Amino acid sequence: MNTNASQEIEPARCCRRRIEPWPRVRGRAFARGISNEDAAHIIRVAGAVLRVRQLTGTDLPAIERHLLCLRPSDRQARFLGNRADEMIRAYAHELDPSRVILVGAFDPSRRLVGLAEAHPADTTAEVAVSIDPAFRRRGLGRSLVWHALALAFEHSVQAAEFVFSPDNRAIVRLVQTLGGRSMTSGRMSVSLSADGAARGMRLKRVARDAATLRQSSRDA
């Protein structure tokens, strides 16, 4: 398991699509954190309005297409190895949303452009994130990870672990913004316990949006 928030590159050809606007939405919500209750599943990134929700089994084909659009360098960052298409398809097919927490962002064409995964094991979850190149360095990865952690926290997960290539500075910066600490080279941990006022308040705020993400997944 690994994370992909590597350097910005041009989108793969299969990922280049014209972005059409969603219908007008009320309020404003930004990738740094969803704050408007009326638009709790709406964020604006790189000039596009994205819908964020928890993913279900019906979204597995979209997850597969998203992961297949990753370029070799991004696959290396995400999986700690340049996975072939067949391996990525098998990985996507084996994902079980009843056991893995999946949060995704969809652009106006209903294409999955960001994915956060939390794989719980007892009180710890291993977390991975992959973002379409056009939406990187905009806070989308951080937003998706926070919402995945909020859902994991509801399932008694107390810590999140990130495993990555030591030269992936982007994911290091992302985890640091979450209050993460280094464990060993290429491994960082984020405590989900409310042992700090700011972290506790933010987890509670994001956790309130978790119910909206689940409802959005049912309404999709």
QUIMODA-V230794 format. One record per residue. N is the residue number from 1. PSI is psi in degrees with one decimal (999 if undefined). Layout:
# QUIMODA-V230794
((N/PSI) (N/PSI))
This chain:
# QUIMODA-V230794
((1/139.2) (2/177.7) (3/149.7) (4/103.3) (5/42.6) (6/-173.2) (7/151.7) (8/135.1) (9/167.1) (10/141.7) (11/146.1) (12/154.8) (13/-38.7) (14/-13.6) (15/-1.2) (16/110.6) (17/152.3) (18/132.8) (19/119.3) (20/151.1) (21/146.2) (22/164.4) (23/153.7) (24/134.9) (25/154.8) (26/147.0) (27/-178.6) (28/135.8) (29/135.7) (30/162.7) (31/-20.1) (32/-10.9) (33/135.0) (34/122.8) (35/-18.8) (36/118.4) (37/-34.7) (38/-19.3) (39/42.6) (40/-19.0) (41/22.0) (42/130.4) (43/158.3) (44/123.7) (45/129.7) (46/38.7) (47/-0.4) (48/146.8) (49/120.1) (50/144.8) (51/130.4) (52/133.6) (53/164.3) (54/140.5) (55/153.6) (56/-175.8) (57/-29.1) (58/-13.0) (59/-1.7) (60/-39.5) (61/-37.5) (62/-38.2) (63/-42.7) (64/-45.9) (65/-40.6) (66/-47.6) (67/-34.1) (68/-23.7) (69/-8.7) (70/133.8) (71/166.1) (72/-43.0) (73/-34.3) (74/-35.0) (75/-37.6) (76/-42.8) (77/-40.0) (78/-41.9) (79/5.3) (80/37.3) (81/148.2) (82/86.2) (83/137.6) (84/163.1) (85/-41.9) (86/-38.5) (87/-37.4) (88/-40.8) (89/-43.1) (90/-40.5) (91/-47.1) (92/-39.8) (93/-27.3) (94/-9.4) (95/132.2) (96/102.7) (97/-13.8) (98/-13.0) (99/-21.0) (100/134.1) (101/121.9) (102/125.5) (103/130.1) (104/159.0) (105/130.9) (106/137.2) (107/177.2) (108/-19.8) (109/10.2) (110/24.2) (111/134.9) (112/117.9) (113/-5.1) (114/141.1) (115/129.3) (116/134.1) (117/137.9) (118/118.4) (119/95.4) (120/144.2) (121/103.5) (122/-119.4) (123/11.2) (124/144.2) (125/133.3) (126/131.4) (127/140.7) (128/151.3) (129/141.7) (130/134.9) (131/136.0) (132/137.8) (133/-34.2) (134/-15.1) (135/13.8) (136/160.8) (137/30.2) (138/2.6) (139/-0.4) (140/-44.1) (141/-44.1) (142/-41.7) (143/-45.3) (144/-41.8) (145/-42.2) (146/-42.1) (147/-35.3) (148/-39.6) (149/-36.5) (150/-42.6) (151/-39.1) (152/-38.9) (153/-35.7) (154/-20.3) (155/27.3) (156/16.2) (157/130.4) (158/-13.5) (159/146.1) (160/137.9) (161/141.7) (162/128.4) (163/131.6) (164/166.2) (165/134.8) (166/-23.5) (167/5.4) (168/83.0) (169/-27.6) (170/-43.3) (171/-31.5) (172/-45.5) (173/-40.9) (174/-49.3) (175/-34.7) (176/-35.6) (177/-19.7) (178/3.8) (179/21.5) (180/159.6) (181/152.7) (182/138.0) (183/-58.4) (184/177.2) (185/123.9) (186/14.8) (187/127.9) (188/157.7) (189/145.8) (190/124.1) (191/134.7) (192/-0.9) (193/145.2) (194/59.7) (195/0.0) (196/140.3) (197/-47.1) (198/-46.0) (199/-42.2) (200/-44.1) (201/-39.3) (202/-39.8) (203/-41.3) (204/-41.0) (205/-45.3) (206/-34.8) (207/-32.0) (208/-31.9) (209/-16.1) (210/-38.7) (211/-37.0) (212/-38.4) (213/-42.0) (214/-41.6) (215/-38.8) (216/-37.2) (217/-32.2) (218/-31.4) (219/-13.3) (220/999))
